[in-house]
C-alpha cells in the first residue's frame, strides 16, 4: 500500500475497591492513530441508517474495503470501562459421584454490571477496517463512540477430590448482553443501537494440560457466531490450539465457516517464542488468514517480528479474493512492577 498507519496507546487498569461482597474495577485507555490515507466515502458511518446494506458488495459494486486512497487523518480517542461485581452466591456438593467424578464440587455465581464510554470520532466512517485497531480500538474490544451498559453473570464450578486439597476451577461460564445508547458498527458489519447479541463463553478445564472452550454470540434479531476450540498445554508452557468456527456475518458481510489452528513454542528457557495461527475457510477451500511470529523475550521487554496474511472474498465466489500481506515489528513492555501501593 502507498499509505501507512501509526498507532500509540496506553492503558491503566486496576481494582478501585472492595466493600464486603461488592467489587469495583476500572479500565482507562487513551489512543492516537495516524492514517496515511482513508476511504474516500464514509461507508462505515454508524449514523448512515442503512443498517449495513451499503456494505454489501453484491448491492454496491463500488464497495471495496481494500481501496484506501482518500485523504489521511489523525484519530484521538479516550476509553473507559467501570465494572461492578458481586455478591457471590454458591452451593457445595460433598461426596459427589457423578459421571466418573468423585469428590466435592462447589458452584459459585457472580453477577456484574459494566458501563463503557468511548469518545467519538467525526471521520469514523472513513477509517479502514482491517483489524481491531481500526474497528474496536477501545478497552475490552469496544467500538469508537460506544456508550453501552453490559449486564451478565459469571459462574464457576470448582472441584477437589478430598478435603485435604485445594479447589480447582473446572468450568467457567460467562453470560452477558449489552445495551447500546449510541449507534455503533458491530463486528458483523451492521449498525446497532439498543440491545445487542447475547454472548455465552464456556471454558472447561479438567486438568493443567487440556482446556475446551465454546463461544456463542446470538443476535436478538437472528443469526449467531459459534466457535468450539481445544487447547493443549505442555509442562514448558508450549501451546497447541484447534478450533472450529462458524460466523453469521463478519465486518465485511461475509459468512465464514472454517477451521483454525494455532500454537506457541517456547525455545531456550523462554528466551524465544515462536507463534503461528491460520484459518482455513471451508466455503472457499482456501486459507482466509495466517500469521507467524518470532519473539525475543527479556524480563521487561519483548521484541516481536510478525508476518500476517489476510484474504477477503469480496464477491461471494472463491475466484475473487482481495489480499493483504503485512510485516510488523512490535516492542512490548512486559512488566513495570507495582506503580504504587496503598494500605489502610
C-alpha positions in Angstrom: 0.0 0.0 0.0 1.1 3.6 -0.5 -0.2 4.5 2.9 0.7 3.7 6.5 -0.7 3.6 10.0 1.0 4.6 13.3 -0.8 3.7 16.5 0.1 4.6 20.1 -2.0 3.6 23.1 -1.7 3.5 26.9 -4.0 1.6 29.3 -4.4 1.6 33.0 -6.5 -0.9 34.9 -7.0 -1.9 38.5 -9.4 -2.5 41.3 -11.0 0.6 42.7 -12.0 -1.1 45.9 -14.0 -3.9 47.6 -16.8 -3.4 50.0 -17.9 -6.6 51.6 -19.1 -8.8 48.7 -19.1 -6.0 46.2 -16.1 -5.1 44.0 -15.4 -2.2 41.5 -12.8 -2.4 38.7 -11.8 0.3 36.3 -10.1 0.4 32.9 -8.9 3.6 31.3 -7.2 4.0 27.9 -6.1 6.7 25.5 -5.1 6.1 21.9 -3.6 8.1 19.0 -3.7 6.7 15.5 -2.4 8.4 12.4 -3.7 7.2 9.0 -1.7 8.0 5.9 -4.9 7.5 3.8 -8.6 6.7 4.4 -11.6 5.7 2.5 -13.0 8.3 0.1 -16.6 7.7 1.2 -17.9 7.3 4.8 -19.2 3.7 4.1 -18.7 2.8 7.8 -20.7 5.7 9.2 -22.9 4.4 12.1 -25.3 7.3 11.6 -25.9 6.4 8.0 -29.1 4.5 8.9 -28.7 1.9 6.2 -28.1 -1.0 8.6 -25.2 -2.3 6.6 -26.9 -2.5 3.2 -24.3 -0.2 1.6 -21.5 -2.5 2.8 -22.9 -5.4 0.8 -20.6 -5.9 -2.3 -23.5 -7.5 -4.2 -25.8 -4.5 -3.8 -23.0 -1.9 -4.1 -20.4 -3.0 -6.7 -18.2 0.1 -5.9 -17.7 -1.0 -2.4 -14.1 -2.2 -1.8 -12.8 -2.1 1.8 -9.3 -2.5 0.5 -9.4 0.7 -1.6 -7.8 3.2 0.7 -7.0 6.2 -1.4 -8.7 9.1 0.4 -7.0 11.9 2.4 -5.1 11.0 5.6 -6.4 11.7 9.1 -5.5 11.5 12.8 -7.7 9.9 15.4 -7.6 10.8 19.1 -9.8 8.8 21.5 -10.3 8.1 25.2 -11.9 5.0 26.5 -13.1 3.8 29.9 -15.0 0.9 31.5 -16.3 0.6 35.0 -17.4 -2.8 36.2 -19.3 -3.6 39.4 -19.4 -7.2 40.6 -21.0 -9.2 43.4 -22.2 -10.5 45.6 -21.1 -14.1 45.0 -23.5 -16.9 45.8 -22.6 -20.6 46.0 -23.5 -24.1 46.9 -21.4 -27.1 47.8 -22.0 -30.7 46.9 -20.0 -33.1 49.2 -19.2 -36.7 48.5 -20.4 -36.4 44.9 -20.1 -39.4 42.5 -21.2 -38.3 39.0 -20.0 -39.4 35.5 -16.8 -40.9 36.9 -16.0 -37.8 39.1 -15.7 -38.4 42.8 -15.1 -35.7 45.3 -16.5 -32.3 46.3 -18.0 -29.7 43.9 -18.7 -26.1 44.6 -21.0 -23.9 42.3 -20.4 -20.1 42.5 -22.3 -17.4 40.6 -21.4 -13.8 40.5 -23.5 -11.0 38.7 -21.8 -8.0 37.2 -22.7 -4.7 35.6 -20.3 -2.8 33.3 -20.5 0.7 31.7 -18.3 1.6 28.7 -17.8 5.2 27.4 -15.6 5.9 24.4 -15.1 9.2 22.7 -16.5 9.8 19.2 -14.5 10.5 16.0 -16.1 12.6 13.3 -14.4 10.7 10.5 -15.1 7.2 11.8 -17.0 6.3 8.6 -13.8 6.7 6.5 -11.5 4.7 8.7 -10.4 1.5 7.1 -11.4 -1.7 8.9 -8.5 -4.2 8.7 -8.2 -5.3 12.4 -9.1 -4.5 16.0 -7.0 -1.3 16.0 -9.4 0.2 13.4 -12.8 -1.3 14.3 -12.6 -2.0 18.1 -9.9 0.3 19.5 -11.4 0.8 23.0 -10.9 -1.1 26.2 -12.3 -4.6 26.1 -12.6 -4.5 22.3 -15.2 -1.7 22.3 -16.0 0.4 19.3 -15.4 4.1 18.6 -18.2 6.2 20.1 -19.5 3.3 22.1 -21.7 4.1 25.1 -23.1 0.9 26.5 -24.2 -0.9 29.6 -23.5 -4.6 30.0 -25.4 -7.0 32.2 -24.4 -10.5 32.9 -23.1 -13.1 35.4 -20.1 -15.4 35.8 -20.3 -18.9 37.1 -17.6 -21.2 38.4 -17.8 -24.9 39.0 -14.9 -25.8 41.3 -13.9 -29.3 42.5 -11.4 -31.2 44.6 -11.0 -34.9 45.2 -10.8 -34.7 49.0 -10.8 -32.1 51.8 -7.0 -32.1 52.0 -6.6 -30.4 48.6 -7.4 -27.0 47.2 -10.3 -26.4 44.7 -9.6 -26.5 41.0 -11.6 -24.2 38.7 -13.1 -26.9 36.4 -15.8 -25.0 34.5 -16.2 -21.2 33.9 -19.3 -19.8 32.2 -19.9 -16.2 31.4 -23.2 -14.9 30.0 -23.8 -11.2 29.1 -25.8 -8.8 26.9 -25.1 -5.2 26.0 -27.4 -2.2 25.6 -26.0 0.5 23.2 -27.1 4.1 23.9 -25.4 5.3 20.8 -25.3 3.6 17.3 -22.1 1.7 16.6 -20.9 -0.5 13.8 -20.9 -4.1 15.1 -18.5 -6.8 14.3 -20.8 -8.2 11.7 -20.9 -5.0 9.7 -24.4 -3.9 10.7 -25.3 -0.8 12.7 -26.5 -1.4 16.2 -28.4 0.6 18.7 -30.3 -0.8 21.7 -29.9 -4.4 22.7 -27.0 -6.3 21.2 -26.2 -10.0 21.0 -26.3 -12.4 23.9 -22.8 -13.8 24.5 -22.0 -17.1 26.1 -18.4 -18.1 26.9 -17.8 -21.6 28.5 -14.4 -22.9 29.4 -13.9 -26.5 30.6 -10.5 -27.2 32.2 -10.4 -30.7 33.8 -6.6 -30.6 34.3 -3.5 -28.5 33.7 -3.0 -29.7 30.1 -6.4 -29.6 28.5 -9.0 -26.8 28.0 -12.1 -26.9 25.9 -13.9 -23.7 25.1 -17.3 -22.9 23.5 -18.2 -19.4 22.3 -21.6 -18.4 21.0 -22.9 -14.9 20.2 -26.6 -14.9 19.3 -28.2 -11.8 17.8 -31.7 -10.9 19.1 -32.8 -10.4 15.5 -31.5 -13.7 14.3 -28.1 -15.1 13.4 -25.2 -16.3 15.5 -21.5 -16.8 15.6 -20.1 -20.0 17.1 -16.7 -21.3 17.9 -15.5 -24.6 19.6 -11.9 -24.9 20.5 -9.5 -27.2 22.3 -6.1 -26.1 23.9 -3.3 -28.5 24.8 -0.5 -27.2 27.1 2.8 -28.8 27.8 4.9 -28.5 31.0 7.2 -26.0 29.5 4.3 -23.7 28.6 4.1 -24.5 24.9 0.5 -24.5 23.4 -1.4 -26.1 20.6 -4.9 -24.9 19.7 -7.5 -26.3 17.3 -10.9 -24.6 16.7 -14.0 -24.9 14.5 -15.8 -21.6 13.9 -19.0 -20.5 12.1 -19.7 -16.8 11.7 -23.1 -15.5 10.6 -21.6 -12.2 9.2 -18.2 -10.5 9.7 -17.5 -6.8 9.4 -17.3 -7.2 5.6 -20.7 -9.0 5.4 -19.0 -12.3 4.5 -20.3 -15.6 6.0 -17.4 -17.8 7.2 -17.1 -21.4 8.3 -13.8 -23.0 8.9 -11.0 -24.4 11.0 -8.4 -22.5 12.9 -5.1 -23.9 14.2 -2.6 -22.1 16.3 0.3 -22.7 18.6 3.1 -21.3 20.8 6.5 -22.9 21.2 8.9 -21.7 23.9 12.6 -22.1 23.0 15.8 -21.8 25.2 14.1 -21.3 28.5 11.5 -19.0 27.0 14.2 -16.6 25.6 12.5 -17.0 22.2 8.8 -17.7 21.3 7.5 -19.0 18.0 3.8 -18.4 17.4 1.6 -19.3 14.5 -2.1 -19.2 13.6 -4.1 -20.0 10.4 -7.7 -20.0 9.4 -9.0 -22.4 6.6 -12.3 -21.4 5.1 -14.4 -24.4 4.3 -16.6 -22.4 1.8 -13.7 -21.2 -0.4 -11.4 -24.1 0.3 -8.6 -21.6 0.9 -6.7 -20.0 3.9 -8.6 -16.9 4.9 -5.8 -15.7 7.1 -2.5 -16.8 8.5 0.1 -15.4 10.9 3.6 -16.4 12.1 5.6 -14.5 14.7 9.1 -14.8 16.3 9.5 -13.1 19.7 12.7 -12.3 21.7 11.8 -12.1 25.4 13.5 -10.3 28.3 12.1 -9.8 31.8 10.9 -6.3 30.9 10.7 -6.0 27.1 9.6 -8.3 24.2 10.5 -7.8 20.6 8.3 -9.5 18.1 8.6 -9.8 14.3 5.2 -10.8 12.9 4.1 -11.7 9.3 0.3 -11.6 8.6 -1.7 -12.7 5.5 -5.4 -11.9 5.0 -7.6 -12.9 2.1 -11.1 -11.4 1.6 -13.8 -12.8 -0.6 -15.3 -9.6 -2.0 -17.9 -11.1 -4.4 -19.2 -14.3 -2.8 -17.0 -16.5 -5.1 -13.7 -18.1 -4.4 -12.2 -16.7 -7.6 -12.4 -13.1 -6.5 -10.2 -12.6 -3.5 -8.5 -9.4 -2.2 -5.4 -9.9 -0.1 -3.3 -8.1 2.4 0.3 -9.1 3.5 1.8 -7.3 6.4 5.1 -7.3 8.3 5.1 -5.9 11.9 7.9 -5.2 14.3 6.4 -4.8 17.8 8.1 -3.8 21.1 6.1 -4.6 24.2 6.8 -3.6 27.8 6.0 -6.8 29.7 6.1 -5.6 33.3 6.7 -2.3 35.1 6.0 -3.7 38.6 3.6 -2.1 41.0 3.4 1.6 40.3 2.0 2.3 43.8 0.5 0.5 46.8 -1.8 1.9 49.4 -2.9 0.1 52.5 -5.2 1.3 55.3 
